[in-house]
Amino acid sequence: MADEEMKVIIGLEVHCQLDTISKLFCGCSADFRADAPNTHVCPVCLGLPGALPVLNKKAIEYALKVAKALNCTIPEEGEFCRKNYFYPDLVKAYQITMGDDPLAIGGYIEIEDDAGNPKSVNMTRIHVEEDPGRLVHMGNKERGHYTLVDYNRSGVPLIEMVTEPELSSPKEARRLLNKLRATLEYLDVFDPEKEGSIRVDANISIKGHERVEIKNISSYKGVEKALTFEITRQKNLIRRGGTIARETRHFQEGKGTTTSARSKETANDYRYFPEPDLPVIRVSDWVKDIVLPELPDARRDRFMQQYGIAVNHARTLTGDLRLAEFYETVADVGAAIAASWIADILIGELNYRDMALGVVTASTPAFKEIIILVRDKKITDIAGVEVLRVWLDNLQTGAKSETPAEIVDRLGLTREEGESFRTIVEQILAANPQAVADHKAGKKGALNFIVGQVMKETKGKSDPREIHAMIAEIVGE
């Protein structure tokens, strides 16, 4: 089939827990993870007869900050409704949410498409709602499987941000989620370190076929994997002459697959009607008093202008608030070299070790010392990476503290001038005549193998650029 006939259409519904002290409609603590199950509850969030909700003003203010940052329009009125459905973690058998009159409509998010071009993804709406409780699945071989319900989460304030179906690939979806997470973090309305603080429902279809919803995906990587699997499943089914069912599916994180859960509900199935215990809210006038902080795109542009760093480095550094702040504490050693070391090297080393950035920020002077050693040509780039790895390993294991300079001395990584390695270069050239012949025949990169062998022999003490220049001189380039 033609590519246009198999066009992928994706829309996202992103649920974010607002980091307020109390719940959306009562005074119970919203920190549902802190204490024993079913201890942060009261008649309101347990839905007991006669209990009346009282709206949390701070939650609405946080939601309006998000709406303003995403360029939304705030209508004159918003209205809470009851969304009726039965599920064990929904103690009232209805959820208080917003229906046809949400808090905000429209808006957009700027990302890049898969070709690297700017793309504006339009928003449909942002509304406020309460989180249901939490199901905890238990069980073992002796007792069998069973499920417990914790209502500590019941009533925690959520915002749901709905995009138009304008995403064209799983990678675009992940980029949008990364941009959205960064924006929420800069706004200081949620805690990205808390498990489950963002959950995603992904809607996906192949052009001309029914839409499938994948519910409650808890990670950005999971969203990309779920969509990738679902695209393959749907396209294969279409090629075999099958029919795509309009349904809700669950993502199996461990297997990387989706499974059918139920047929997709429509709005009528939920029997929305206005919440009789909450008045219509009129908060459009609040927006003018909301002052937004510097957001990711603005900070990216400032980094490029103020520090003169490349756009790819600026984009990486400003994609995480803590990373951006850390860079600004390190940039005085040299803006370009600091950007390169953080964006190109440090992030990868931290991810490999599953280490948090906070471990490094607590020892910023030592990290700066590594960069300074490289900047001042006391050690080579390769030796600098080795020093960084040893230093991070020491931090992670709690080993005896060593300064970067002490690591250099202990491992003998002090840089030496290229001329001291001329004999080694000549020996390796003599042992690899084919590489020399290929170079003289005009094959690009033919000498890279020789450079690598010299670097290995000199244990990273030599600069590869100096070695490459020396080789070119010896072979008569």
RODO-2510 file (C-alpha; in nm, 4 decimals, decimal comma):
residues 477
     n   res          X          Y          Z
     1     m     0,0000     0,0000     0,0000
     2     a     0,1098     0,3597    -0,0608
     3     d     0,2562     0,5530     0,2285
     4     e    -0,0384     0,7966     0,2217
     5     e    -0,2815     0,5064     0,2647
     6     m    -0,0883     0,3936     0,5719
     7     k    -0,0556     0,7394     0,7250
     8     v    -0,0276     0,7260     1,1045
     9     i    -0,2440     0,9634     1,3103
    10     i    -0,1676     1,0070     1,6824
    11     g    -0,3219     1,2199     1,9558
    12     l    -0,2270     1,2234     2,3237
    13     e    -0,4150     1,2746     2,6486
    14     v    -0,1605     1,3626     2,9153
    15     h    -0,2566     1,3491     3,2833
    16     c    -0,0344     1,5408     3,5255
    17     q    -0,0643     1,5346     3,9047
    18     l    -0,0420     1,8913     4,0304
    19     d     0,2017     1,9270     4,3202
    20     t    -0,0338     2,0896     4,5695
    21     i    -0,0241     2,0331     4,9448
    22     s    -0,3861     1,9217     4,9713
    23     k    -0,6275     1,7384     4,7441
    24     l    -0,8591     1,8969     4,4895
    25     f    -1,1808     1,9036     4,6925
    26     c    -1,0746     1,8484     5,0560
    27     g    -0,7969     1,9248     5,3031
    28     c    -0,6368     1,5796     5,3014
    29     s    -0,2670     1,5625     5,2169
    30     a    -0,1994     1,5068     4,8476
    31     d     0,1244     1,3239     4,9315
    32     f    -0,0411     0,9856     4,8926
    33     r     0,2889     0,7968     4,8680
    34     a     0,4197     0,9059     5,2088
    35     d     0,2184     0,7002     5,4578
    36     a     0,0255     0,3776     5,4994
    37     p    -0,2622     0,3043     5,2575
    38     n    -0,6006     0,4611     5,3298
    39     t    -0,4677     0,7081     5,5885
    40     h    -0,4941     1,0302     5,3815
    41     v    -0,8715     1,0087     5,3501
    42     c    -1,1825     1,1865     5,4755
    43     p    -1,5594     1,1778     5,4066
    44     v    -1,5121     1,3977     5,0956
    45     c    -1,2476     1,1919     4,9142
    46     l    -1,4178     0,8710     5,0300
    47     g    -1,7460     0,9923     4,8802
    48     l    -1,9494     0,9419     5,1965
    49     p    -2,3145     1,0607     5,1891
    50     g    -2,3555     1,4275     5,2710
    51     a    -1,9897     1,5217     5,2196
    52     l    -1,9461     1,8365     5,0099
    53     p    -1,6443     1,9248     4,7917
    54     v    -1,4628     2,2586     4,8256
    55     l    -1,2410     2,3563     4,5320
    56     n    -0,8639     2,3952     4,5865
    57     k    -0,7700     2,7434     4,4582
    58     k    -0,4007     2,6601     4,4212
    59     a    -0,4812     2,3726     4,1842
    60     i    -0,6747     2,6101     3,9578
    61     e    -0,3878     2,8607     3,9650
    62     y    -0,1416     2,5888     3,8648
    63     a    -0,3691     2,4784     3,5811
    64     l    -0,3982     2,8367     3,4564
    65     k    -0,0164     2,8695     3,4554
    66     v     0,0018     2,5651     3,2306
    67     a    -0,2729     2,7003     3,0052
    68     k    -0,0954     3,0335     2,9678
    69     a     0,2401     2,8667     2,8967
    70     l     0,0770     2,6532     2,6241
    71     n    -0,0867     2,9562     2,4597
    72     c    -0,4419     2,8459     2,5446
    73     t    -0,7579     3,0545     2,5557
    74     i    -0,9341     3,0789     2,8937
    75     p    -1,3144     3,0890     2,8515
    76     e    -1,5283     3,3097     3,0726
    77     e    -1,6775     3,0072     3,2485
    78     g    -1,5731     2,6530     3,3305
    79     e    -1,7942     2,3853     3,4812
    80     f    -1,7294     2,0670     3,6760
    81     c    -1,9285     1,7563     3,5904
    82     r    -1,9803     1,4063     3,7171
    83     k    -1,8368     1,1386     3,4896
    84     n    -2,0161     0,8196     3,5858
    85     y    -1,8525     0,4789     3,5663
    86     f    -1,7855     0,1908     3,8025
    87     y    -1,4363     0,0802     3,8874
    88     p    -1,2988    -0,0445     4,2213
    89     d    -1,0659     0,2531     4,2730
    90     l    -1,3429     0,5067     4,2030
    91     v    -1,5095     0,5108     4,5418
    92     k    -1,8048     0,7379     4,4483
    93     a    -1,8725     0,5508     4,1204
    94     y    -1,8228     0,8879     3,9482
    95     q    -1,5286     1,1198     3,8898
    96     i    -1,5511     1,4962     3,9252
    97     t    -1,4025     1,6368     3,6052
    98     m    -1,4845     1,9010     3,3433
    99     g    -1,7051     1,8307     3,0436
   100     d    -1,8100     2,0611     2,7622
   101     d    -1,6850     2,3724     2,9456
   102     p    -1,3173     2,3063     3,0305
   103     l    -1,0740     2,5439     3,1965
   104     a    -0,8821     2,6157     2,8741
   105     i    -0,9193     2,5526     2,5019
   106     g    -0,6849     2,5685     2,2039
   107     g    -0,3150     2,6416     2,2415
   108     y    -0,0144     2,4697     2,0870
   109     i     0,3253     2,3123     2,1566
   110     e     0,6303     2,3633     1,9344
   111     i     0,8397     2,0535     1,8589
   112     e     1,0455     1,9158     1,5699
   113     d     0,9176     1,6570     1,3251
   114     d     1,1169     1,3484     1,2292
   115     a     1,2994     1,5471     0,9603
   116     g     1,4144     1,8082     1,2102
   117     n     1,1734     2,0765     1,0891
   118     p     0,9695     2,2957     1,3278
   119     k     0,6201     2,1626     1,3913
   120     s     0,3359     2,3178     1,5887
   121     v     0,1032     2,0641     1,7521
   122     n    -0,2330     2,2142     1,8459
   123     m    -0,4009     2,1532     2,1785
   124     t    -0,7699     2,0729     2,2082
   125     r    -0,8278     2,1546     2,5743
   126     i    -0,6965     2,1483     2,9290
   127     h    -0,9254     2,0538     3,2118
   128     v    -0,8997     1,9858     3,5842
   129     e    -1,0185     1,6662     3,7506
   130     e    -0,9638     1,4448     4,0521
   131     d    -0,7466     1,1350     4,0464
   132     p    -0,9149     0,8055     4,1422
   133     g    -0,7644     0,5728     4,3992
   134     r    -0,4903     0,3229     4,3299
   135     l    -0,5145    -0,0510     4,2712
   136     v    -0,2303    -0,2596     4,4138
   137     h    -0,2076    -0,6029     4,2567
   138     m    -0,0759    -0,8646     4,4973
   139     g    -0,0451    -1,2386     4,5128
   140     n     0,1825    -1,5401     4,5270
   141     k     0,1689    -1,9088     4,4464
   142     e     0,0254    -2,0069     4,7845
   143     r    -0,2540    -1,7508     4,8146
   144     g    -0,3296    -1,6735     4,4518
   145     h    -0,3616    -1,3300     4,2963
   146     y    -0,5700    -1,0550     4,4513
   147     t    -0,6018    -0,6780     4,4402
   148     l    -0,6041    -0,4175     4,7171
   149     v    -0,7373    -0,0631     4,6905
   150     d    -0,5579     0,2409     4,8347
   151     y    -0,7722     0,5564     4,8439
   152     n    -0,4880     0,7877     4,9505
   153     r    -0,4623     0,9017     4,5882
   154     s    -0,8367     0,9573     4,5544
   155     g    -0,8965     1,3292     4,5010
   156     v    -0,5397     1,4309     4,4133
   157     p    -0,5640     1,7172     4,1594
   158     l    -0,4953     1,6353     3,7959
   159     i    -0,4856     1,8346     3,4787
   160     e    -0,5578     1,6554     3,1535
   161     m    -0,3940     1,8082     2,8458
   162     v    -0,5430     1,6848     2,5176
   163     t    -0,3692     1,7338     2,1838
   164     e    -0,5242     1,7356     1,8401
   165     p    -0,4507     1,4170     1,6381
   166     e    -0,1584     1,5805     1,4594
   167     l     0,1372     1,3625     1,5544
   168     s     0,2732     1,1381     1,2812
   169     s     0,5107     0,8982     1,4562
   170     p     0,6039     0,7513     1,7963
   171     k     0,9215     0,9620     1,7986
   172     e     0,7187     1,2799     1,7530
   173     a     0,4965     1,1731     2,0415
   174     r     0,7974     1,1231     2,2648
   175     r     0,9433     1,4614     2,1673
   176     l     0,6138     1,6291     2,2516
   177     l     0,6052     1,4568     2,5912
   178     n     0,9628     1,5614     2,6643
   179     k     0,8791     1,9220     2,5727
   180     l     0,5629     1,9143     2,7805
   181     r     0,7425     1,7648     3,0820
   182     a     1,0129     2,0321     3,0609
   183     t     0,7511     2,3076     3,0443
   184     l     0,5655     2,1722     3,3481
   185     e     0,8934     2,1438     3,5374
   186     y     0,9902     2,5044     3,4577
   187     l     0,6438     2,6141     3,5761
   188     d     0,7033     2,4305     3,9069
   189     v     0,3548     2,2761     3,9089
   190     f     0,4516     1,9099     3,9403
   191     d     0,7291     1,6907     4,0784
   192     p     0,8914     1,4861     3,7997
   193     e     1,0670     1,2644     4,0541
   194     k     0,7412     1,1235     4,1897
   195     e     0,6354     0,7962     4,0321
   196     g     0,3170     0,8236     3,8307
   197     s     0,3165     1,2050     3,8287
   198     i     0,2510     1,1920     3,4524
   199     r     0,0420     0,9253     3,2798
   200     v    -0,0493     0,9111     2,9122
   201     d    -0,3401     0,7774     2,7081
   202     a    -0,2419     0,7512     2,3427
   203     n    -0,4936     0,7471     2,0584
   204     i    -0,3693     0,6013     1,7327
   205     s    -0,5183     0,5131     1,3965
   206     i    -0,4157     0,4430     1,0411
   207     k    -0,5792     0,6910     0,8026
   208     g    -0,9309     0,5802     0,7120
   209     h    -0,9561     0,3210     0,9923
   210     e    -1,0947     0,3129     1,3468
   211     r    -0,9090     0,4729     1,6351
   212     v    -0,7555     0,2669     1,9167
   213     e    -0,6803     0,4059     2,2632
   214     i    -0,3875     0,2778     2,4712
   215     k    -0,4514     0,3557     2,8384
   216     n    -0,2347     0,4575     3,1330
   217     i     0,1185     0,4429     2,9949
   218     s     0,3515     0,5519     3,2723
   219     s     0,6727     0,6411     3,0865
   220     y     0,7743     0,8331     2,7757
   221     k     0,9765     0,5382     2,6524
   222     g     0,6658     0,3246     2,7121
   223     v     0,4572     0,5573     2,4956
   224     e     0,7031     0,5258     2,2084
   225     k     0,7193     0,1469     2,2422
   226     a     0,3418     0,1070     2,2711
   227     l     0,2781     0,3208     1,9632
   228     t     0,5485     0,1427     1,7634
   229     f     0,3951    -0,1956     1,8448
   230     e     0,0440    -0,0752     1,7734
   231     i     0,1405     0,0710     1,4333
   232     t     0,2898    -0,2624     1,3314
   233     r    -0,0139    -0,4549     1,4603
   234     q    -0,2653    -0,2341     1,2813
   235     k    -0,0770    -0,2206     0,9503
   236     n    -0,0316    -0,5973     0,9454
   237     l    -0,4000    -0,6465     1,0189
   238     i    -0,4986    -0,4095     0,7372
   239     r    -0,2650    -0,5841     0,4910
   240     r    -0,4312    -0,9175     0,5753
   241     g    -0,7733    -0,7690     0,5032
   242     g    -0,8771    -0,7466     0,8677
   243     t    -1,0748    -0,4737     1,0428
   244     i    -0,9406    -0,2439     1,3157
   245     a    -1,1771    -0,2544     1,6126
   246     r    -1,2536     0,0672     1,8009
   247     e    -1,1291    -0,0377     2,1429
   248     t    -0,9238     0,0388     2,4498
   249     r    -0,5980    -0,1515     2,4886
   250     h    -0,3444    -0,1842     2,7692
   251     f     0,0324    -0,1682     2,7238
   252     q     0,2278    -0,4602     2,8708
   253     e     0,5531    -0,2877     2,9695
   254     g     0,7531    -0,6062     3,0181
   255     k     0,6548    -0,7585     2,6841
   256     g     0,6381    -0,4372     2,4833
   257     t     0,2939    -0,5318     2,3473
   258     t    -0,0631    -0,4068     2,3739
   259     t    -0,3614    -0,6242     2,4644
   260     s    -0,7325    -0,5668     2,4166
   261     a    -0,9126    -0,4491     2,7306
   262     r    -1,2633    -0,3471     2,6235
   263     s    -1,4590    -0,1768     2,3503
   264     k    -1,4074     0,1991     2,3483
   265     e    -1,6635     0,3995     2,5438
   266     t    -1,8259     0,7126     2,4073
   267     a    -1,9134     1,0279     2,5999
   268     n    -2,2732     0,9099     2,6311
   269     d    -2,1579     0,5989     2,8184
   270     y    -2,0336     0,8204     3,1017
   271     r    -2,3645     1,0097     3,1449
   272     y    -2,2002     1,3464     3,2122
   273     f    -2,4086     1,5972     3,4058
   274     p    -2,3137     1,9160     3,5969
   275     e    -2,1710     1,8643     3,9464
   276     p    -2,4523     2,0002     4,1682
   277     d    -2,2234     2,0701     4,4662
   278     l    -1,9782     2,2981     4,2795
   279     p    -2,0612     2,6322     4,1184
   280     v    -1,9521     2,7418     3,7723
   281     i    -1,5989     2,8861     3,7963
   282     r    -1,5031     3,2206     3,6437
   283     v    -1,1277     3,2611     3,6521
   284     s    -1,0392     3,4197     3,3157
   285     d    -0,9457     3,7429     3,4969
   286     w    -0,6786     3,5573     3,6962
   287     v    -0,4643     3,4998     3,3892
   288     k    -0,3367     3,8575     3,3647
   289     d    -0,1843     3,8266     3,7127
   290     i     0,0071     3,5077     3,6310
   291     v     0,3751     3,5748     3,5676
   292     l     0,5466     3,2956     3,3784
   293     p     0,9104     3,2035     3,4397
   294     e     1,1630     3,1693     3,1580
   295     l     1,0367     2,8662     2,9655
   296     p     1,2487     2,6070     2,7792
   297     d     1,2378     2,7719     2,4344
   298     a     1,3254     3,1147     2,5745
   299     r     1,6108     2,9697     2,7782
   300     r     1,7398     2,7782     2,4750
   301     d     1,7511     3,1003     2,2729
   302     r     1,9217     3,2849     2,5594
   303     f     2,1842     3,0127     2,5968
   304     m     2,2687     3,0384     2,2278
   305     q     2,2918     3,4166     2,2418
   306     q     2,4566     3,4583     2,5829
   307     y     2,6957     3,1633     2,5735
   308     g     2,7384     3,1180     2,1991
   309     i     2,6755     2,7425     2,2138
   310     a     2,5395     2,5222     1,9354
   311     v     2,1644     2,4774     1,9000
   312     n     2,1795     2,1029     1,9674
   313     h     2,3644     2,1636     2,2952
   314     a     2,1273     2,4446     2,3939
   315     r     1,8268     2,2249     2,3224
   316     t     1,9636     1,9356     2,5291
   317     l     2,0690     2,1533     2,8218
   318     t     1,7370     2,3380     2,8469
   319     g     1,5250     2,0235     2,8081
   320     d     1,5641     1,9631     3,1815
   321     l     1,5429     2,2477     3,4333
   322     r     1,8029     2,1026     3,6700
   323     l     2,0440     2,0422     3,3826
   324     a     2,0013     2,4004     3,2615
   325     e     2,0660     2,5384     3,6083
   326     f     2,3693     2,3130     3,6516
   327     y     2,5154     2,4284     3,3208
   328     e     2,4945     2,7914     3,4274
   329     t     2,6984     2,7113     3,7401
   330     v     2,9674     2,5447     3,5261
   331     a     2,9754     2,7710     3,2200
   332     d     3,2370     3,0049     3,3704
   333     v     3,5106     2,7481     3,2944
   334     g     3,4300     2,7925     2,9235
   335     a     3,0800     2,8025     2,7801
   336     a     3,1417     2,5817     2,4763
   337     i     3,3541     2,3157     2,6464
   338     a     3,1152     2,2992     2,9443
   339     a     2,8165     2,2550     2,7123
   340     s     2,9922     1,9772     2,5231
   341     w     3,1012     1,7923     2,8352
   342     i     2,7571     1,8033     2,9956
   343     a     2,5439     1,7375     2,6875
   344     d     2,7703     1,4931     2,5039
   345     i     2,9480     1,3078     2,7840
   346     l     2,8069     1,3559     3,1343
   347     i     2,4443     1,2729     3,0495
   348     g     2,5439     0,9449     2,8856
   349     e     2,7668     0,8440     3,1767
   350     l     2,4909     0,9190     3,4274
   351     n     2,2341     0,7231     3,2268
   352     y     2,4716     0,4274     3,2002
   353     r     2,5069     0,4207     3,5799
   354     d     2,1426     0,5107     3,6485
   355     m     2,2725     0,8016     3,8566
   356     a     2,0823     1,1202     3,9329
   357     l     2,2243     1,4557     3,8289
   358     g     2,1956     1,5685     4,1903
   359     v     2,4933     1,3507     4,2826
   360     v     2,7104     1,5593     4,0481
   361     t     2,5608     1,8979     4,1347
   362     a     2,6507     1,8316     4,4981
   363     s     3,0165     1,8116     4,3842
   364     t     3,0196     2,0821     4,1175
   365     p     3,3769     2,2101     4,1886
   366     a     3,5231     1,8648     4,1184
   367     f     3,3347     1,8347     3,7883
   368     k     3,4587     2,1789     3,6883
   369     e     3,8123     2,0681     3,7740
   370     i     3,7895     1,7866     3,5156
   371     i     3,6849     2,0318     3,2460
   372     i     3,9622     2,2730     3,3436
   373     l     4,2243     1,9957     3,3209
   374     v     4,1100     1,9257     2,9637
   375     r     4,0710     2,2933     2,8749
   376     d     4,4235     2,3751     2,9929
   377     k     4,5642     2,0733     2,8064
   378     k     4,6866     1,9063     3,1245
   379     i     4,5101     1,5899     3,0060
   380     t     4,3602     1,4826     2,6744
   381     d     3,9887     1,4527     2,6017
   382     i     4,0152     1,0747     2,6223
   383     a     4,1947     1,0926     2,9558
   384     g     3,9299     1,3386     3,0752
   385     v     3,6541     1,0873     3,0045
   386     e     3,8493     0,8236     3,1975
   387     v     3,8879     1,0609     3,4929
   388     l     3,5147     1,1393     3,4817
   389     r     3,4250     0,7701     3,4851
   390     v     3,6491     0,6938     3,7814
   391     w     3,5189     0,9984     3,9674
   392     l     3,1543     0,9019     3,9064
   393     d     3,2233     0,5428     4,0114
   394     n     3,3752     0,6730     4,3350
   395     l     3,0663     0,8875     4,3988
   396     q     2,8310     0,6010     4,3265
   397     t     3,0099     0,3415     4,5399
   398     g     3,1025     0,5763     4,8229
   399     a     3,4702     0,4941     4,7753
   400     k     3,7425     0,7095     4,9270
   401     s     3,7126     1,0569     4,7829
   402     e     3,9728     1,1529     4,5222
   403     t     4,0031     1,4830     4,3447
   404     p     4,0297     1,4691     3,9653
   405     a     4,3947     1,5764     3,9906
   406     e     4,4656     1,2875     4,2282
   407     i     4,2982     1,0454     3,9845
   408     v     4,5184     1,1792     3,7037
   409     d     4,8323     1,1276     3,9133
   410     r     4,7318     0,7806     4,0299
   411     l     4,6516     0,6570     3,6774
   412     g     4,9399     0,8401     3,5107
   413     l     4,7151     1,0279     3,2683
   414     t     4,9116     1,3537     3,2455
   415     r     4,9274     1,4645     2,8854
   416     e     5,2568     1,4401     2,6969
   417     e     5,3600     1,6176     2,3801
   418     g     5,3162     1,4338     2,0526
   419     e     5,6865     1,4329     1,9630
   420     s     5,7565     1,1957     2,2519
   421     f     5,5458     0,9345     2,0743
   422     r     5,7118     0,9622     1,7301
   423     t     5,8853     0,6254     1,7691
   424     i     5,5557     0,4561     1,8532
   425     v     5,3884     0,6184     1,5537
   426     e     5,6646     0,5057     1,3190
   427     q     5,6484     0,1468     1,4499
   428     i     5,2693     0,1239     1,4048
   429     l     5,2912     0,2733     1,0551
   430     a     5,5530     0,0182     0,9600
   431     a     5,3277    -0,2609     1,0867
   432     n     5,0293    -0,1394     0,8810
   433     p     5,1458    -0,0656     0,5253
   434     q     4,7991    -0,1269     0,3758
   435     a     4,6479     0,1596     0,5775
   436     v     4,9242     0,3880     0,4506
   437     a     4,8645     0,2736     0,0915
   438     d     4,4890     0,3291     0,1253
   439     h     4,5561     0,6795     0,2569
   440     k     4,7852     0,7625    -0,0328
   441     a     4,5188     0,6267    -0,2701
   442     g     4,2798     0,8892    -0,1394
   443     k     4,0622     0,6805     0,0934
   444     k     3,9252     0,9085     0,3624
   445     g     3,9646     0,7867     0,7145
   446     a     4,2285     0,5311     0,6236
   447     l     4,4602     0,6640     0,8930
   448     n     4,1980     0,6569     1,1699
   449     f     4,2920     0,2990     1,2504
   450     i     4,6560     0,4060     1,2942
   451     v     4,5526     0,6950     1,5199
   452     g     4,3465     0,4575     1,7296
   453     q     4,6350     0,2165     1,7676
   454     v     4,8659     0,4977     1,8772
   455     m     4,6091     0,6240     2,1294
   456     k     4,5778     0,2738     2,2688
   457     e     4,9535     0,2325     2,2943
   458     t     4,9988     0,5710     2,4639
   459     k     4,7103     0,5068     2,7068
   460     g     4,5322     0,8303     2,6204
   461     k     4,8253     1,0584     2,7019
   462     s     4,8527     1,1842     2,3444
   463     d     4,6194     1,4183     2,1596
   464     p     4,4652     1,2463     1,8545
   465     r     4,4860     1,5671     1,6492
   466     e     4,8590     1,5940     1,7124
   467     i     4,9044     1,2255     1,6324
   468     h     4,7065     1,2596     1,3098
   469     a     4,9201     1,5580     1,2038
   470     m     5,2382     1,3642     1,2852
   471     i     5,1234     1,0632     1,0795
   472     a     5,0405     1,2892     0,7845
   473     e     5,3871     1,4412     0,8074
   474     i     5,5617     1,1031     0,8223
   475     v     5,3740     0,9490     0,5289
   476     g     5,4438     1,2591     0,3236
   477     e     5,0953     1,4134     0,2947
***
